[in-house]
Structure formats: C-alpha cells, structure tokens
Amino acid sequence: MKKLGMLLMACALAVAVAACGQNKPAEGVKEPAQASGGTAVKSGSESTGKRTTYPLTIKDSSGKEFTFTKAPQRIVSLSPTETEVLFALGLGDKIVGVSNLDDYPEEAKSKPKMGNLQGNAEAIIAANPDIVFAGLSLNKNSVAKLNELKMNLFQTNPKTIDEAIERVTLFGLINDKQEQAEKVVAEMKKEKQTVVDALKSLKPEQKKKVYIEFSPGWTVGKGEYLDDMITLAGGVNVASDLEGWKQISEEKIIQANPDVIFFARNVPDLEKTIRGRGGWDKIAAIQKSKVIGLDDNLLSRPGPRLTKALVDMAKALHPELVK
C-alpha cells in the first residue's frame, strides 16, 4: 500500500501545470487585483485582447496560489456548478471527469464519473487531470487527500450573484476562453439588470417577506448567494438574522409569517412536508397559496443559469412589475 501511494503521488506530480506557494509573478507586475468570488489574481504577464498570456498566477477561494504556464488541457470538475461554467465556456472537449451529481448540460452525463462531494481519488488520478475544479463544500478529507497527492485542486465559493458572474470571467481567464466568458457574462448581467430595472420603483413596504427551503428542514441566512437573490428579487429573507445554511426553527417561521414560501420543486414531497407542518396553516403564504416551487438545480448552482432563477423568483414575487 505504501508503494502504491508513492506511485500515485508521482503520477499526480507528473501532470501538474499549476503550482502553489513558491512561484512569483514576473518583475514589474502590479499588486493583485480582485477577481471572482474574492480571489486574487496576479499575472506573470497581462492578458492581451481576448487571449490569456501565461504564466498566470491566481489564488483560489481557499487562499491557495496557482501558477498556470498554459491553459489546462485535461480538466476534472467535482461540482455541478463548476461543470456548468466549464461547458458554457466551450470546454467540453477538455473535461475528462465530472462528479456523480452532474446532469447539465446533457453532454455532462456521458463524462467519466469522479465520485460525489467526497470525490474518488483513484478515479481522479486515473483521469490524469491538469487541474481539478471544485467548490469549498468538497469533503475536507477529500481535499486533504488530493492535496497530499499534489493534485491541483482549485476551489471557488461565490457568495453573491455578482461573484458568481465574476467566477465565469475567472474561468475564462484561466482556460484562455475570455471571449466565450464575455458572452456568458453579458447574458447573465442582462438578466440581472432586467430585474433591477423592473423593481427600481419598489418601495420598502412593497417588498415581500420570503422563506426559502431548498432541502427538508434547511434554509439559508445572510452571507450566501440565495439571500442576495431574494433581496435583488424584491424580497426580505425572514432568515436573514441567521448566517449561512441553517436548519429551520418551525416556530420561528410561523412567527415571521412569510408572504411567500419558495421550495425546491425537484425534491420529492417537499411541498407536502411544508404544508403539513403543525401550525404552518396559519402562515400567510400558505393561506394565500403562495407556496411556489423553483427549479432546484437553478437554486443550488450559482453558475451561468443563476440569473434565470433570479428572474423566475422576481416574477413570482412581483408579477405586476417583472414581465
């Protein structure tokens, strides 16, 4: 087993194109600029037009530093969100593995599977990737294992819609797909602006109190992109006094008395569960039939389709304003 571990580590090292910690940017390069999701970017030389000039030094959301000497040619994605971004940039031919949860676009279903959020180290090593993209939600043991094997694990964690848009730009920069990234970003910004413009005259007292449940018993507080989405859509998150992803207090939701309840419609029996809770029949949203299902994949993946979910949410909250 010890020999096998050393062999696997050697294989991982052989395919590395990005290094962390030891590389310095070329002389004359300015201090890091802010990039997607709070990551810092330092270029060995600046991008020229629509093409990326390498070497390119970037920090991911975990603070780990990478130096890319060229665009990655073999990519593994361990997150449905990252996979959607990569395919939207036209990188399907470079993707050699995806997570077991990936189902969009259709082409992703036929890619070799690399495990779920825990990841499958053996499958990943066999895929021989130049880089592995994942979210910060990747299992900590898996992160430690991949780092031990010197895999180039690049993690992102957008907290707002704008950061989700910035991640598209960042992935375009890393993979020399800046022109494609600009097109995706332009569409996302257009959809966001449609909502902003439609709700610009909305008064504070017109905003709807919103409760969202994406998984049985779980909601989201401040500091996450879903909270940002609710605000942009003209709502007030009744769980905004909490932070991050939290289990609900059923009594607290009754007291908050939301005007609208959103739920992930792909989750079996979730609407039935919500409507059947003791005392929830007194909530305004249930009494007025404002329990609205949204596409779970759009809600749970802060990728290129996130702004479509924003439009759907805004239409549900303010149909008289958002057409």
NORQUIWO-V407932 format. One record per backbone hydrogen bond with DSSP energy under -1.0 kcal/mol. NH is the residue of the N-H (numbers start at 0). CO is the residue of the C=O. E is the energy in kcal/mol with one decimal. If there is no record, write none. Layout:
NH	CO	E
NH	CO	E
This chain:
4	0	-2.5
5	1	-2.0
6	2	-2.2
7	3	-2.6
8	4	-2.1
9	5	-2.0
10	6	-2.1
11	7	-2.3
12	8	-2.2
13	9	-1.8
15	12	-1.2
28	25	-1.4
32	40	-2.0
34	38	-3.3
37	34	-1.5
38	35	-1.9
40	32	-2.3
41	56	-3.9
43	54	-1.6
47	50	-1.5
50	47	-2.3
55	67	-2.3
56	41	-2.5
57	65	-2.6
58	39	-3.1
59	63	-2.4
60	154	-2.6
62	59	-1.7
65	57	-3.3
67	55	-3.4
74	93	-3.0
75	130	-2.1
76	96	-2.4
77	132	-3.1
82	78	-2.4
83	79	-2.1
84	80	-2.1
85	81	-2.6
86	82	-2.5
87	83	-2.2
88	84	-1.2
89	86	-2.0
90	85	-2.0
93	90	-1.7
95	74	-3.0
97	111	-2.6
99	114	-2.6
101	98	-1.4
107	104	-1.7
108	105	-1.3
109	106	-1.1
110	107	-1.3
113	97	-3.0
118	115	-1.2
119	113	-2.1
123	119	-2.5
124	120	-2.6
125	121	-2.2
126	122	-1.4
127	124	-1.2
129	73	-3.0
130	73	-1.4
131	151	-2.8
132	75	-2.9
133	153	-2.2
135	155	-1.3
137	134	-1.6
138	116	-2.2
142	138	-2.3
143	139	-2.5
144	140	-2.2
145	141	-2.8
146	142	-2.5
147	143	-2.3
148	144	-1.8
149	146	-1.5
150	145	-2.9
152	150	-1.7
153	131	-3.3
155	133	-1.7
163	159	-1.8
164	160	-2.1
165	161	-2.4
166	162	-1.8
167	163	-1.1
168	164	-1.4
169	165	-2.4
170	166	-2.8
171	167	-2.0
172	168	-2.0
173	169	-2.6
174	170	-2.2
175	172	-1.0
176	171	-3.3
180	176	-2.3
181	177	-2.3
182	178	-1.4
183	179	-2.0
184	180	-2.9
185	181	-2.3
186	182	-1.7
187	183	-2.2
188	184	-2.9
189	185	-1.9
190	186	-2.2
191	187	-2.3
192	188	-2.7
193	189	-1.9
194	190	-1.3
195	191	-2.3
196	192	-3.0
197	193	-1.8
198	194	-1.8
201	198	-1.9
205	202	-1.9
206	203	-1.1
207	233	-1.6
209	235	-3.0
210	259	-2.1
212	261	-2.3
217	214	-2.9
218	245	-3.1
220	243	-3.3
221	241	-2.4
227	223	-1.8
228	224	-2.3
229	225	-2.2
230	226	-2.0
231	227	-2.4
232	228	-2.1
233	230	-1.6
234	229	-2.3
235	207	-2.7
237	209	-2.8
239	236	-1.8
241	238	-2.0
243	221	-2.3
245	218	-1.9
247	216	-2.3
252	248	-1.8
253	249	-1.7
254	250	-2.2
255	251	-2.2
256	252	-1.8
258	208	-1.5
259	208	-2.1
260	289	-2.6
261	210	-2.8
262	291	-2.0
263	212	-1.4
264	293	-2.2
266	263	-1.5
269	266	-1.7
272	268	-2.3
273	269	-2.4
274	270	-2.6
275	271	-1.6
279	276	-1.7
281	278	-1.4
282	279	-1.5
284	257	-1.7
286	282	-2.4
287	283	-2.4
288	285	-1.2
289	284	-3.9
291	260	-3.0
293	262	-2.7
298	294	-2.0
299	295	-2.8
302	300	-2.7
305	302	-1.8
308	304	-1.5
309	305	-1.7
310	306	-1.9
311	307	-2.2
312	308	-2.5
313	309	-2.6
314	310	-2.4
315	311	-1.8
316	312	-2.0
317	313	-2.9
320	317	-1.9
321	317	-2.6
